[in-house]
């Protein structure tokens, strides 16, 4: 009886573990759970809303807002900008991105907004999801750099 109870309890614990429900530490940016927290990104004359990811890196990003930054273009797929400080690296890393992803590149303390899919993987150590743009990524698909303001949406 005791062995059966231990086996059942072990099975329940395994079923409730993060791996069993698909929330492994190596989850892709596209499967990262999000919060209800929104941020507003102002670029040129457009205002874009993004939903913040549910991880420590994303929460740390929100703590540096509001942020005014010039974002440079990289590979015709992303705009990136410098952050005023290093963010926590306690978020899930991935080597893939989707259009609309906002992610942290820890080696240079930068964040990027992905506006075009080129099929290329992100090099090691990968990126950490910060947020997902709800709509309007085309505002970033312009030549050269852009000046943006990012703040918590009200």
C-alpha positions in Angstrom: 0.0 0.0 0.0 2.8 2.4 0.9 4.7 1.7 -2.3 1.5 2.3 -4.3 0.9 5.7 -2.6 4.5 6.7 -3.2 4.2 5.7 -6.9 1.0 7.7 -7.3 2.5 10.8 -5.5 5.6 10.6 -7.7 3.4 10.4 -10.8 1.4 13.5 -9.7 4.5 15.5 -9.0 5.9 14.6 -12.4 2.7 15.5 -14.2 2.7 18.9 -12.5 6.4 19.6 -13.3 7.2 22.4 -15.7 8.7 19.9 -18.2 5.4 18.0 -18.3 3.4 21.1 -19.3 5.9 22.4 -21.9 7.5 25.2 -19.9 11.1 24.1 -20.1 13.8 26.7 -19.5 14.7 26.4 -23.2 11.3 27.4 -24.5 11.1 29.4 -27.7 10.3 33.1 -27.7 7.1 32.3 -29.5 5.9 30.1 -26.7 7.0 32.3 -23.8 4.0 33.1 -21.6 3.0 36.7 -21.3 1.6 38.9 -18.6 -1.2 41.4 -18.9 1.3 44.2 -18.6 1.6 46.3 -21.8 4.3 48.7 -23.0 3.8 51.5 -25.5 6.5 52.1 -28.2 6.5 55.4 -30.0 8.4 55.4 -33.3 8.0 58.3 -35.8 4.3 59.2 -35.7 3.1 55.7 -34.7 2.3 54.3 -31.3 2.7 50.5 -30.9 1.6 48.3 -28.0 3.4 45.2 -26.9 2.6 42.6 -24.3 5.4 41.9 -21.7 6.7 38.4 -21.3 6.5 36.6 -17.9 10.1 36.3 -16.9 12.7 38.1 -14.7 14.5 39.6 -17.7 11.2 41.2 -18.9 10.4 42.5 -15.5 13.9 44.0 -15.3 13.4 45.7 -18.7 10.2 47.3 -17.4 12.1 48.7 -14.5 14.3 50.9 -16.8 11.2 52.5 -18.5 10.6 55.1 -19.7 13.3 54.8 -22.2 14.3 57.1 -25.1 16.7 55.4 -27.4 18.1 55.5 -30.9 17.8 52.0 -32.5 20.2 51.0 -35.3 19.4 48.5 -38.0 20.9 45.0 -38.2 20.7 42.7 -41.2 17.4 44.3 -42.4 15.6 42.2 -39.8 15.9 44.0 -36.5 16.4 47.4 -34.8 18.6 47.3 -31.7 19.3 49.8 -29.0 21.5 50.1 -25.9 20.1 49.8 -22.4 21.1 52.0 -19.5 22.1 48.9 -17.5 22.6 45.1 -17.8 19.3 43.2 -17.3 18.8 40.0 -15.4 19.7 36.9 -17.5 17.2 34.7 -15.6 14.9 34.4 -18.6 14.6 31.5 -21.1 17.1 31.8 -24.0 16.3 31.0 -27.6 18.1 31.1 -30.9 14.9 31.7 -32.8 12.7 34.8 -33.2 9.4 35.8 -34.8 8.4 39.1 -36.3 7.2 41.3 -33.5 9.4 39.8 -30.8 11.3 42.2 -28.5 14.3 40.4 -26.9 17.4 41.0 -24.8 20.9 40.4 -26.2 22.9 40.0 -23.0 26.5 40.2 -24.3 26.1 43.9 -25.2 23.3 44.9 -22.9 21.0 45.6 -25.9 17.5 44.9 -26.8 16.1 44.3 -30.3 12.8 44.5 -32.1 12.4 41.9 -34.9 10.5 43.3 -37.9 11.5 40.9 -40.7 12.1 37.1 -40.7 15.2 36.0 -42.6 15.3 32.4 -41.4 18.7 32.8 -39.7 19.3 31.6 -36.1 20.5 34.0 -33.4 24.1 33.2 -32.4 25.1 31.9 -29.0 24.2 32.7 -26.2 20.8 33.5 -27.8 18.2 36.1 -26.9 15.8 36.3 -24.0 12.2 37.3 -24.7 11.1 40.7 -23.3 7.7 41.3 -25.1 5.7 40.6 -28.2 4.3 43.5 -30.4 0.6 43.2 -30.7 0.5 44.9 -34.2 2.4 47.4 -36.1 5.9 46.0 -36.6 6.1 47.6 -40.0 7.0 50.9 -38.3 10.4 49.4 -37.8 10.8 48.3 -41.4 12.5 51.6 -42.5 16.0 52.2 -43.7 18.6 53.2 -41.1 18.1 54.0 -37.4 14.9 55.2 -35.6 14.4 57.1 -32.4 11.9 55.4 -30.0 10.3 56.1 -26.7 9.2 53.1 -24.7 7.0 53.4 -21.6 4.5 51.3 -19.6 1.1 51.6 -21.3 -1.6 53.2 -19.2 
